[in-house]
Amino acid sequence: MTNWQTVCRVTDLTPNIGVCALVEDQQVAIFNCARTDSLYAVANFDPIGKANVLSRGIIGSIEGEPYVASPLYKQHFHLQTGACLEEPKQQIKTYPVRAHEGEIQVSI
């Protein structure tokens, strides 16, 4: 059984702008992608820049796939898999996220 934690209201998310939420002591970056009309939740920690900054990254697509670019060194992390495009050995965690009854919920 999945344990969902409410982090904000759907109306609190601005399309294409990330927000950071604390979920079970983990910083999670949450994105509402307007192009795909999808929600994404990934670890906020950039393993290359060694800082919690990914919620401030720019989201976009590369060859039709959703990515967030770190605001530090501009590496691109896949929003569904967490894989780093430029440095394949680097990976960020991804989390289940959903909109439920007007609330954004994340599970860790």
N, CA, C and O atoms as CSV, one atom per row, in Angstrom:
chain,resi,resn,atom,element,x,y,z
A,1,MET,N,N,0.829,-1.171,0.000
A,1,MET,CA,C,0.000,0.000,0.000
A,1,MET,C,C,0.889,1.257,0.000
A,1,MET,O,O,1.848,1.354,0.766
A,2,THR,N,N,0.554,2.194,-0.858
A,2,THR,CA,C,1.331,3.415,-0.983
A,2,THR,C,C,0.855,4.443,0.025
A,2,THR,O,O,-0.346,4.647,0.203
A,3,ASN,N,N,1.819,5.095,0.689
A,3,ASN,CA,C,1.518,6.132,1.655
A,3,ASN,C,C,1.701,7.493,0.988
A,3,ASN,O,O,2.831,7.927,0.766
A,4,TRP,N,N,0.610,8.162,0.672
A,4,TRP,CA,C,0.653,9.457,-0.005
A,4,TRP,C,C,0.676,10.574,1.018
A,4,TRP,O,O,-0.071,10.551,1.996
A,5,GLN,N,N,1.544,11.556,0.785
A,5,GLN,CA,C,1.607,12.730,1.649
A,5,GLN,C,C,1.233,13.957,0.822
A,5,GLN,O,O,1.815,14.207,-0.233
A,6,THR,N,N,0.260,14.715,1.310
A,6,THR,CA,C,-0.132,15.949,0.647
A,6,THR,C,C,0.936,17.002,0.883
A,6,THR,O,O,1.365,17.222,2.015
A,7,VAL,N,N,1.370,17.665,-0.217
A,7,VAL,CA,C,2.417,18.680,-0.100
A,7,VAL,C,C,1.903,20.083,-0.427
A,7,VAL,O,O,2.457,21.067,0.062
A,8,CYS,N,N,0.859,20.189,-1.240
A,8,CYS,CA,C,0.281,21.488,-1.577
A,8,CYS,C,C,-1.022,21.257,-2.343
A,8,CYS,O,O,-1.398,20.118,-2.621
A,9,ARG,N,N,-1.688,22.330,-2.672
A,9,ARG,CA,C,-2.886,22.274,-3.498
A,9,ARG,C,C,-2.466,22.353,-4.966
A,9,ARG,O,O,-1.418,22.916,-5.282
A,10,VAL,N,N,-3.265,21.802,-5.846
A,10,VAL,CA,C,-2.986,21.870,-7.279
A,10,VAL,C,C,-2.837,23.323,-7.720
A,10,VAL,O,O,-1.984,23.639,-8.549
A,11,THR,N,N,-3.655,24.193,-7.175
A,11,THR,CA,C,-3.620,25.610,-7.549
A,11,THR,C,C,-2.354,26.324,-7.062
A,11,THR,O,O,-2.075,27.441,-7.497
A,12,ASP,N,N,-1.589,25.698,-6.169
A,12,ASP,CA,C,-0.337,26.291,-5.695
A,12,ASP,C,C,0.810,26.134,-6.694
A,12,ASP,O,O,1.808,26.851,-6.622
A,13,LEU,N,N,0.657,25.183,-7.633
A,13,LEU,CA,C,1.723,24.927,-8.604
A,13,LEU,C,C,1.544,25.807,-9.837
A,13,LEU,O,O,0.473,25.835,-10.444
A,14,THR,N,N,2.590,26.513,-10.192
A,14,THR,CA,C,2.612,27.273,-11.439
A,14,THR,C,C,3.186,26.359,-12.514
A,14,THR,O,O,4.242,25.761,-12.308
A,15,PRO,N,N,2.515,26.239,-13.656
A,15,PRO,CA,C,3.052,25.372,-14.712
A,15,PRO,C,C,4.498,25.732,-15.062
A,15,PRO,O,O,4.856,26.903,-15.189
A,16,ASN,N,N,5.310,24.689,-15.212
A,16,ASN,CA,C,6.714,24.778,-15.631
A,16,ASN,C,C,7.651,25.412,-14.612
A,16,ASN,O,O,8.804,25.697,-14.936
A,17,ILE,N,N,7.179,25.640,-13.385
A,17,ILE,CA,C,8.006,26.178,-12.311
A,17,ILE,C,C,8.048,25.145,-11.189
A,17,ILE,O,O,7.001,24.677,-10.742
A,18,GLY,N,N,9.233,24.789,-10.736
A,18,GLY,CA,C,9.366,23.800,-9.686
A,18,GLY,C,C,9.124,24.363,-8.297
A,18,GLY,O,O,9.298,25.556,-8.050
A,19,VAL,N,N,8.723,23.483,-7.402
A,19,VAL,CA,C,8.612,23.813,-5.978
A,19,VAL,C,C,9.304,22.706,-5.204
A,19,VAL,O,O,9.424,21.578,-5.681
A,20,CYS,N,N,9.753,23.037,-4.015
A,20,CYS,CA,C,10.399,22.051,-3.158
A,20,CYS,C,C,9.492,21.754,-1.982
A,20,CYS,O,O,8.904,22.663,-1.396
A,21,ALA,N,N,9.378,20.485,-1.639
A,21,ALA,CA,C,8.576,20.063,-0.491
A,21,ALA,C,C,9.392,19.072,0.333
A,21,ALA,O,O,10.204,18.318,-0.202
A,22,LEU,N,N,9.164,19.088,1.631
A,22,LEU,CA,C,9.800,18.129,2.526
A,22,LEU,C,C,8.833,16.963,2.724
A,22,LEU,O,O,7.741,17.132,3.266
A,23,VAL,N,N,9.251,15.785,2.278
A,23,VAL,CA,C,8.420,14.586,2.365
A,23,VAL,C,C,9.224,13.531,3.107
A,23,VAL,O,O,10.231,13.035,2.602
A,24,GLU,N,N,8.775,13.192,4.307
A,24,GLU,CA,C,9.474,12.201,5.136
A,24,GLU,C,C,10.970,12.507,5.222
A,24,GLU,O,O,11.800,11.626,4.997
A,25,ASP,N,N,11.307,13.735,5.543
A,25,ASP,CA,C,12.684,14.200,5.706
A,25,ASP,C,C,13.494,14.218,4.408
A,25,ASP,O,O,14.719,14.338,4.451
A,26,GLN,N,N,12.834,14.102,3.264
A,26,GLN,CA,C,13.506,14.172,1.968
A,26,GLN,C,C,13.046,15.426,1.227
A,26,GLN,O,O,11.847,15.694,1.150
A,27,GLN,N,N,13.994,16.200,0.677
A,27,GLN,CA,C,13.615,17.335,-0.158
A,27,GLN,C,C,13.245,16.806,-1.544
A,27,GLN,O,O,14.033,16.122,-2.198
A,28,VAL,N,N,12.033,17.139,-1.970
A,28,VAL,CA,C,11.514,16.657,-3.250
A,28,VAL,C,C,11.167,17.859,-4.123
A,28,VAL,O,O,10.473,18.777,-3.685
A,29,ALA,N,N,11.658,17.844,-5.365
A,29,ALA,CA,C,11.322,18.877,-6.344
A,29,ALA,C,C,10.105,18.393,-7.128
A,29,ALA,O,O,10.099,17.281,-7.655
A,30,ILE,N,N,9.082,19.228,-7.200
A,30,ILE,CA,C,7.833,18.860,-7.874
A,30,ILE,C,C,7.615,19.821,-9.031
A,30,ILE,O,O,7.755,21.036,-8.888
A,31,PHE,N,N,7.269,19.250,-10.183
A,31,PHE,CA,C,7.047,20.036,-11.391
A,31,PHE,C,C,5.703,19.692,-12.014
A,31,PHE,O,O,5.285,18.534,-12.019
A,32,ASN,N,N,5.032,20.709,-12.536
A,32,ASN,CA,C,3.806,20.541,-13.308
A,32,ASN,C,C,4.147,20.983,-14.729
A,32,ASN,O,O,4.199,22.180,-15.013
A,33,CYS,N,N,4.377,20.028,-15.612
A,33,CYS,CA,C,4.793,20.318,-16.979
A,33,CYS,C,C,3.567,20.639,-17.832
A,33,CYS,O,O,2.706,19.784,-18.040
A,34,ALA,N,N,3.494,21.870,-18.321
A,34,ALA,CA,C,2.347,22.303,-19.126
A,34,ALA,C,C,2.304,21.583,-20.478
A,34,ALA,O,O,1.222,21.269,-20.974
A,35,ARG,N,N,3.458,21.323,-21.070
A,35,ARG,CA,C,3.499,20.692,-22.391
A,35,ARG,C,C,2.911,19.292,-22.382
A,35,ARG,O,O,2.160,18.922,-23.284
A,36,THR,N,N,3.254,18.510,-21.356
A,36,THR,CA,C,2.766,17.134,-21.279
A,36,THR,C,C,1.558,16.987,-20.363
A,36,THR,O,O,0.947,15.920,-20.291
A,37,ASP,N,N,1.215,18.081,-19.654
A,37,ASP,CA,C,0.138,18.047,-18.665
A,37,ASP,C,C,0.380,16.922,-17.651
A,37,ASP,O,O,-0.529,16.170,-17.299
A,38,SER,N,N,1.643,16.833,-17.190
A,38,SER,CA,C,2.038,15.773,-16.263
A,38,SER,C,C,2.729,16.361,-15.045
A,38,SER,O,O,3.329,17.435,-15.100
A,39,LEU,N,N,2.627,15.626,-13.943
A,39,LEU,CA,C,3.335,15.964,-12.713
A,39,LEU,C,C,4.571,15.086,-12.599
A,39,LEU,O,O,4.553,13.915,-12.979
A,40,TYR,N,N,5.651,15.667,-12.067
A,40,TYR,CA,C,6.884,14.918,-11.839
A,40,TYR,C,C,7.406,15.264,-10.451
A,40,TYR,O,O,7.272,16.400,-9.997
A,41,ALA,N,N,8.000,14.284,-9.779
A,41,ALA,CA,C,8.623,14.500,-8.473
A,41,ALA,C,C,9.973,13.789,-8.478
A,41,ALA,O,O,10.063,12.589,-8.735
A,42,VAL,N,N,11.016,14.560,-8.188
A,42,VAL,CA,C,12.376,14.022,-8.160
A,42,VAL,C,C,13.092,14.556,-6.928
A,42,VAL,O,O,12.648,15.525,-6.311
A,43,ALA,N,N,14.197,13.922,-6.578
A,43,ALA,CA,C,15.011,14.429,-5.478
A,43,ALA,C,C,15.464,15.843,-5.811
A,43,ALA,O,O,15.814,16.131,-6.956
A,44,ASN,N,N,15.460,16.710,-4.833
A,44,ASN,CA,C,15.888,18.097,-5.041
A,44,ASN,C,C,17.411,18.224,-5.065
A,44,ASN,O,O,17.932,19.258,-5.484
A,45,PHE,N,N,18.126,17.198,-4.627
A,45,PHE,CA,C,19.590,17.243,-4.514
A,45,PHE,C,C,20.255,16.973,-5.857
A,45,PHE,O,O,20.031,15.931,-6.472
A,46,ASP,N,N,21.070,17.915,-6.303
A,46,ASP,CA,C,21.870,17.765,-7.514
A,46,ASP,C,C,23.158,17.044,-7.113
A,46,ASP,O,O,23.975,17.624,-6.398
A,47,PRO,N,N,23.368,15.787,-7.554
A,47,PRO,CA,C,24.546,15.040,-7.123
A,47,PRO,C,C,25.857,15.555,-7.725
A,47,PRO,O,O,26.935,15.221,-7.234
A,48,ILE,N,N,25.773,16.345,-8.759
A,48,ILE,CA,C,26.982,16.883,-9.386
A,48,ILE,C,C,27.370,18.201,-8.713
A,48,ILE,O,O,28.534,18.409,-8.371
A,49,GLY,N,N,26.398,19.080,-8.527
A,49,GLY,CA,C,26.652,20.356,-7.865
A,49,GLY,C,C,26.658,20.260,-6.356
A,49,GLY,O,O,27.055,21.200,-5.668
A,50,LYS,N,N,26.212,19.105,-5.832
A,50,LYS,CA,C,26.195,18.841,-4.387
A,50,LYS,C,C,25.366,19.869,-3.610
A,50,LYS,O,O,25.793,20.360,-2.564
A,51,ALA,N,N,24.173,20.189,-4.136
A,51,ALA,CA,C,23.300,21.158,-3.469
A,51,ALA,C,C,21.836,20.828,-3.772
A,51,ALA,O,O,21.518,20.219,-4.793
A,52,ASN,N,N,20.967,21.240,-2.872
A,52,ASN,CA,C,19.524,21.054,-3.059
A,52,ASN,C,C,18.971,22.208,-3.893
A,52,ASN,O,O,18.530,23.224,-3.355
A,53,VAL,N,N,19.003,22.034,-5.214
A,53,VAL,CA,C,18.637,23.140,-6.112
A,53,VAL,C,C,17.756,22.739,-7.296
A,53,VAL,O,O,17.326,23.616,-8.045
A,54,LEU,N,N,17.477,21.480,-7.488
A,54,LEU,CA,C,16.792,21.081,-8.714
A,54,LEU,C,C,15.402,21.676,-8.865
A,54,LEU,O,O,14.921,21.831,-9.988
A,55,SER,N,N,14.742,22.013,-7.757
A,55,SER,CA,C,13.413,22.639,-7.870
A,55,SER,C,C,13.508,23.999,-8.552
A,55,SER,O,O,12.502,24.513,-9.042
A,56,ARG,N,N,14.697,24.586,-8.590
A,56,ARG,CA,C,14.905,25.878,-9.253
A,56,ARG,C,C,15.408,25.709,-10.684
A,56,ARG,O,O,15.723,26.693,-11.353
A,57,GLY,N,N,15.483,24.459,-11.154
A,57,GLY,CA,C,15.942,24.202,-12.512
A,57,GLY,C,C,14.871,24.515,-13.543
A,57,GLY,O,O,13.706,24.736,-13.214
A,58,ILE,N,N,15.296,24.527,-14.792
A,58,ILE,CA,C,14.391,24.791,-15.913
A,58,ILE,C,C,13.979,23.460,-16.515
A,58,ILE,O,O,14.827,22.624,-16.826
A,59,ILE,N,N,12.653,23.261,-16.683
A,59,ILE,CA,C,12.203,22.028,-17.309
A,59,ILE,C,C,11.976,22.258,-18.800
A,59,ILE,O,O,11.665,23.361,-19.249
A,60,GLY,N,N,12.143,21.184,-19.533
A,60,GLY,CA,C,11.944,21.219,-20.978
A,60,GLY,C,C,12.016,19.806,-21.511
A,60,GLY,O,O,11.978,18.838,-20.751
A,61,SER,N,N,12.119,19.694,-22.819
A,61,SER,CA,C,12.207,18.363,-23.404
A,61,SER,C,C,13.393,18.287,-24.353
A,61,SER,O,O,13.766,19.264,-25.002
A,62,ILE,N,N,13.964,17.108,-24.411
A,62,ILE,CA,C,15.044,16.801,-25.336
A,62,ILE,C,C,14.601,15.556,-26.074
A,62,ILE,O,O,14.392,14.502,-25.474
A,63,GLU,N,N,14.459,15.688,-27.382
A,63,GLU,CA,C,13.950,14.597,-28.215
A,63,GLU,C,C,12.635,14.060,-27.672
A,63,GLU,O,O,12.396,12.852,-27.690
A,64,GLY,N,N,11.783,14.960,-27.188
A,64,GLY,CA,C,10.455,14.595,-26.717
A,64,GLY,C,C,10.398,14.051,-25.304
A,64,GLY,O,O,9.317,13.712,-24.823
A,65,GLU,N,N,11.529,13.957,-24.630
A,65,GLU,CA,C,11.575,13.423,-23.268
A,65,GLU,C,C,11.693,14.570,-22.266
A,65,GLU,O,O,12.383,15.554,-22.534
A,66,PRO,N,N,11.016,14.454,-21.091
A,66,PRO,CA,C,11.014,15.544,-20.111
A,66,PRO,C,C,12.286,15.556,-19.247
A,66,PRO,O,O,12.680,14.533,-18.687
A,67,TYR,N,N,12.913,16.732,-19.153
A,67,TYR,CA,C,14.136,16.900,-18.376
A,67,TYR,C,C,14.055,18.155,-17.518
A,67,TYR,O,O,13.299,19.082,-17.807
A,68,VAL,N,N,14.859,18.160,-16.449
A,68,VAL,CA,C,15.111,19.385,-15.690
A,68,VAL,C,C,16.606,19.651,-15.785
A,68,VAL,O,O,17.421,18.749,-15.598
A,69,ALA,N,N,16.957,20.900,-16.078
A,69,ALA,CA,C,18.363,21.303,-16.138
A,69,ALA,C,C,18.740,21.905,-14.795
A,69,ALA,O,O,18.074,22.820,-14.312
A,70,SER,N,N,19.802,21.397,-14.194
A,70,SER,CA,C,20.263,21.932,-12.923
A,70,SER,C,C,20.664,23.388,-13.096
A,70,SER,O,O,21.309,23.738,-14.085
A,71,PRO,N,N,20.288,24.246,-12.142
A,71,PRO,CA,C,20.692,25.643,-12.248
A,71,PRO,C,C,22.182,25.863,-11.979
A,71,PRO,O,O,22.688,26.962,-12.205
A,72,LEU,N,N,22.890,24.840,-11.504
A,72,LEU,CA,C,24.308,25.007,-11.203
A,72,LEU,C,C,25.192,24.774,-12.426
A,72,LEU,O,O,25.791,25.715,-12.948
A,73,TYR,N,N,25.274,23.529,-12.882
A,73,TYR,CA,C,26.175,23.206,-13.989
A,73,TYR,C,C,25.434,22.789,-15.250
A,73,TYR,O,O,26.053,22.390,-16.237
A,74,LYS,N,N,24.109,22.880,-15.218
A,74,LYS,CA,C,23.241,22.675,-16.390
A,74,LYS,C,C,23.127,21.233,-16.871
A,74,LYS,O,O,22.690,21.000,-17.998
A,75,GLN,N,N,23.510,20.255,-16.041
A,75,GLN,CA,C,23.265,18.873,-16.435
A,75,GLN,C,C,21.758,18.653,-16.481
A,75,GLN,O,O,21.002,19.264,-15.725
A,76,HIS,N,N,21.338,17.771,-17.381
A,76,HIS,CA,C,19.918,17.480,-17.568
A,76,HIS,C,C,19.578,16.139,-16.929
A,76,HIS,O,O,20.213,15.123,-17.212
A,77,PHE,N,N,18.566,16.151,-16.063
A,77,PHE,CA,C,18.092,14.937,-15.410
A,77,PHE,C,C,16.698,14.595,-15.931
A,77,PHE,O,O,15.805,15.442,-15.955
A,78,HIS,N,N,16.530,13.349,-16.345
A,78,HIS,CA,C,15.243,12.884,-16.887
A,78,HIS,C,C,14.211,12.885,-15.762
A,78,HIS,O,O,14.456,12.328,-14.692
A,79,LEU,N,N,13.067,13.504,-15.998
A,79,LEU,CA,C,12.058,13.642,-14.941
A,79,LEU,C,C,11.324,12.338,-14.632
A,79,LEU,O,O,10.704,12.220,-13.575
A,80,GLN,N,N,11.383,11.363,-15.532
A,80,GLN,CA,C,10.713,10.080,-15.264
A,80,GLN,C,C,11.658,9.030,-14.697
A,80,GLN,O,O,11.268,8.238,-13.839
A,81,THR,N,N,12.903,9.022,-15.177
A,81,THR,CA,C,13.838,7.973,-14.760
A,81,THR,C,C,14.909,8.464,-13.788
A,81,THR,O,O,15.483,7.665,-13.048
A,82,GLY,N,N,15.182,9.771,-13.782
A,82,GLY,CA,C,16.231,10.324,-12.941
A,82,GLY,C,C,17.615,10.265,-13.558
A,82,GLY,O,O,18.568,10.763,-12.959
A,83,ALA,N,N,17.760,9.666,-14.747
A,83,ALA,CA,C,19.057,9.526,-15.398
A,83,ALA,C,C,19.599,10.885,-15.834
A,83,ALA,O,O,18.848,11.768,-16.249
A,84,CYS,N,N,20.919,11.030,-15.730
A,84,CYS,CA,C,21.592,12.257,-16.165
A,84,CYS,C,C,22.030,12.072,-17.611
A,84,CYS,O,O,22.709,11.099,-17.939
A,85,LEU,N,N,21.645,12.998,-18.468
A,85,LEU,CA,C,21.961,12.917,-19.889
A,85,LEU,C,C,23.463,13.033,-20.143
A,85,LEU,O,O,24.021,12.241,-20.903
A,86,GLU,N,N,24.120,13.999,-19.524
A,86,GLU,CA,C,25.530,14.253,-19.782
A,86,GLU,C,C,26.476,13.319,-19.024
A,86,GLU,O,O,27.571,13.018,-19.499
A,87,GLU,N,N,26.055,12.870,-17.859
A,87,GLU,CA,C,26.903,12.002,-17.035
A,87,GLU,C,C,26.096,10.773,-16.602
A,87,GLU,O,O,25.523,10.757,-15.513
A,88,PRO,N,N,26.054,9.743,-17.460
A,88,PRO,CA,C,25.195,8.577,-17.223
A,88,PRO,C,C,25.397,7.869,-15.885
A,88,PRO,O,O,24.497,7.163,-15.430
A,89,LYS,N,N,26.557,8.038,-15.243
A,89,LYS,CA,C,26.786,7.388,-13.947
A,89,LYS,C,C,26.028,8.096,-12.822
A,89,LYS,O,O,25.882,7.545,-11.731
A,90,GLN,N,N,25.548,9.307,-13.082
A,90,GLN,CA,C,24.800,10.065,-12.076
A,90,GLN,C,C,23.301,9.813,-12.246
A,90,GLN,O,O,22.803,9.673,-13.363
A,91,GLN,N,N,22.603,9.757,-11.131
A,91,GLN,CA,C,21.165,9.463,-11.143
A,91,GLN,C,C,20.528,10.169,-9.957
A,91,GLN,O,O,21.130,10.270,-8.889
A,92,ILE,N,N,19.308,10.657,-10.150
A,92,ILE,CA,C,18.543,11.200,-9.028
A,92,ILE,C,C,17.328,10.309,-8.815
A,92,ILE,O,O,16.875,9.624,-9.732
A,93,LYS,N,N,16.811,10.328,-7.602
A,93,LYS,CA,C,15.619,9.535,-7.291
A,93,LYS,C,C,14.391,10.201,-7.886
A,93,LYS,O,O,14.301,11.426,-7.968
A,94,THR,N,N,13.462,9.376,-8.292
A,94,THR,CA,C,12.154,9.850,-8.736
A,94,THR,C,C,11.115,9.283,-7.778
A,94,THR,O,O,11.330,8.241,-7.160
A,95,TYR,N,N,9.998,9.975,-7.661
A,95,TYR,CA,C,8.962,9.570,-6.709
A,95,TYR,C,C,7.598,9.565,-7.380
A,95,TYR,O,O,7.348,10.361,-8.286
A,96,PRO,N,N,6.713,8.675,-6.942
A,96,PRO,CA,C,5.331,8.732,-7.429
A,96,PRO,C,C,4.688,10.038,-6.973
A,96,PRO,O,O,4.860,10.454,-5.827
A,97,VAL,N,N,3.954,10.676,-7.866
A,97,VAL,CA,C,3.270,11.930,-7.558
A,97,VAL,C,C,1.906,11.893,-8.241
A,97,VAL,O,O,1.750,11.311,-9.314
A,98,ARG,N,N,0.923,12.524,-7.602
A,98,ARG,CA,C,-0.408,12.547,-8.198
A,98,ARG,C,C,-1.174,13.778,-7.730
A,98,ARG,O,O,-0.852,14.392,-6.713
A,99,ALA,N,N,-2.194,14.114,-8.503
A,99,ALA,CA,C,-3.182,15.110,-8.091
A,99,ALA,C,C,-4.401,14.315,-7.636
A,99,ALA,O,O,-4.939,13.499,-8.384
A,100,HIS,N,N,-4.828,14.563,-6.406
A,100,HIS,CA,C,-5.948,13.816,-5.834
A,100,HIS,C,C,-6.846,14.791,-5.070
A,100,HIS,O,O,-6.432,15.402,-4.085
A,101,GLU,N,N,-8.068,14.917,-5.544
A,101,GLU,CA,C,-9.050,15.789,-4.899
A,101,GLU,C,C,-8.508,17.208,-4.675
A,101,GLU,O,O,-8.699,17.807,-3.617
A,102,GLY,N,N,-7.822,17.726,-5.714
A,102,GLY,CA,C,-7.320,19.083,-5.653
A,102,GLY,C,C,-6.008,19.274,-4.914
A,102,GLY,O,O,-5.553,20.404,-4.738
A,103,GLU,N,N,-5.395,18.178,-4.478
A,103,GLU,CA,C,-4.130,18.254,-3.751
A,103,GLU,C,C,-3.034,17.506,-4.505
A,103,GLU,O,O,-3.286,16.505,-5.175
A,104,ILE,N,N,-1.811,18.022,-4.378
A,104,ILE,CA,C,-0.648,17.325,-4.918
A,104,ILE,C,C,-0.111,16.425,-3.820
A,104,ILE,O,O,0.143,16.868,-2.700
A,105,GLN,N,N,0.059,15.144,-4.162
A,105,GLN,CA,C,0.532,14.166,-3.190
A,105,GLN,C,C,1.742,13.431,-3.732
A,105,GLN,O,O,1.820,13.118,-4.920
A,106,VAL,N,N,2.694,13.157,-2.832
A,106,VAL,CA,C,3.934,12.461,-3.180
A,106,VAL,C,C,4.062,11.261,-2.246
A,106,VAL,O,O,3.657,11.304,-1.084
A,107,SER,N,N,4.637,10.192,-2.789
A,107,SER,CA,C,4.913,8.999,-1.972
A,107,SER,C,C,6.389,8.691,-2.036
A,107,SER,O,O,7.009,8.738,-3.099
A,108,ILE,N,N,6.951,8.370,-0.861
A,108,ILE,CA,C,8.379,7.985,-0.805
A,108,ILE,C,C,8.460,6.536,-0.350
A,108,ILE,O,O,9.555,5.988,-0.227
